[in-house]
Amino acid sequence: MAGYFKRKHRPGPSKNELKVQRGIAAEDRARNTRFLKDLYPSVQRLSIQLEFISREGQPFDQQKRDFGPSSPCDFAVPCPGRCGVGSFDLAAKVALVVESKQAVSESTGICQEPLFAGATEVCGFQLRCRIEIAYFPEPVSP
């Protein structure tokens, strides 16, 4: 016959407490989600083409992101390079393009994160992006 085995108490939050924390985090994300129609009411469609280029100049990855009026907007793009923590924030560039009512814009950026803590060498991954915007027609005044 098996002996008595006492259940071990594990320190830290219980399974139910973790579930509640995840729910609260999900509610916060939903509350803070901003849609394209809220940020830029005049924009009908927004398309961003991303091309990542390694330090050696070789194409690494290509992505395309399309946003409609009811799409949640997150213009942060994580760097796929060796730094592991870098990111490119395209929100300012998108705002500039929408303010100037441009249909197409191209730009580049280089990840400036250090490769590891205390390093002087930067990641150096390059992002080339092409932003295409379709606007709603201007209302004609009588």
N, C-alpha and C positions, 0 to 999 in steps of 0.2 A: 504494500500500500504506500502511496506517495505521501511524503511529509507535508507539513504546512509551509507554504511559501508566502511570505509577506509581500504585498504589492509595494513597489518602490515609488516614492514620491519624486517626480521630476520637477525641478525648479523651472519657472518661466510661465508664460501665459498658457491657459488651457486651450483646447481645440475650439471651444465656443467663443472665448475671448478673441482669438485670432480671426474667427469668422466675422465677428462684430467689427473688428478693426478693418477688415477688407471691405465690408459694406460701407463703412464711414468713408473710406478712401474713394470708393466708387462714386458715392454721392457727391463728394467734393469735386471729383473730376467732371461729373455730369453738370454740376452747377457752374463750373468755371469754363465749360466748353463754349467757344465762340464760333459762330457760323459765319460763312462768307457774306451772306446777306446783311448780317449785323455790322460787320467790319466795313464792307464796301458795298453799299446798296446799288451803286450804278454798274457793278460788274455782273455780267451774265454767266461767264465761264472763265476759269483761270486754269492754265496748263503750265506745268513746270517740268522741263526736261533736264535731268541731272546726269552729268558724266564725270566720273571720278578717274583721276590720272595719278599713277604712283609717282614716287620720287624720281624713278628712272625714266619717266616720260611714257610709260606703257599704259594703255587703257585698262582700267581695273573693273569698272562696273558702270552700267547705265540704268537709269530709272526714269519713270514718267509718273507724275502725280497730277491728277485732274481734280478740280474742285468745281462744284456747282453751287447755286445759291444756298442750298440746305446742307452743304457739306461742312463738317467741323474743320476748322483751320488750325493746322500745326505746321508752321513753316520752319521748324528746326530739323536739320538733317544731321544725323550722327556720322562722324568720320569713320570710314572702314579701315583706317590705317593702323599702324602698330602702336600708336599712343593709347588707344582703347577708351579714351575719355573725351576726345575732341568733338566739336560739333560746329556746324555752319548754321547761322540764324539768318534766314532770308526775309524775315518780316519787314525789316527796314527797307530793303530793296523793293519788295512788293508794294509797300506804301508809297515809295517814291515814284514808281512806275504808274500806279493808279492816280496819284495826284497830278502827274503831268499828262495823263490821258494817252499814254503810249500803248500801241497794240503789241509791240514786240520789243524785248530788251534782252541783251546778253551780258553776262558778267562772269568773273572768275574770282576765286578766293583760295588761299593756301592755309592749311591747318598749322597753327603756331603753337600747339601743345608740345611740351617736351616729351621725348620718347619714354622716359622714366623719371622718377623723382630725383632731382638734383642734376639732371643732364642739361647740357647746353645745346645739344642737338635737338632740333624740332622735327616734328612728324613729317611735314613737307608734302602731304597728300594735297592734290589740287582738285578743286571742284569748278567745273564749268557749268553754268546754268543758263537756260534759255526760257524766258517767261513770255507766254503768249496770253493776251487778255482780250476777251470779247465783251463789249459793253452793251447795255440795253440802249435801244434807240432813244434819242432825246425827244421829249414830248413837244409837239408842235403847238405853239400858242396861236389862237385864232386872231 
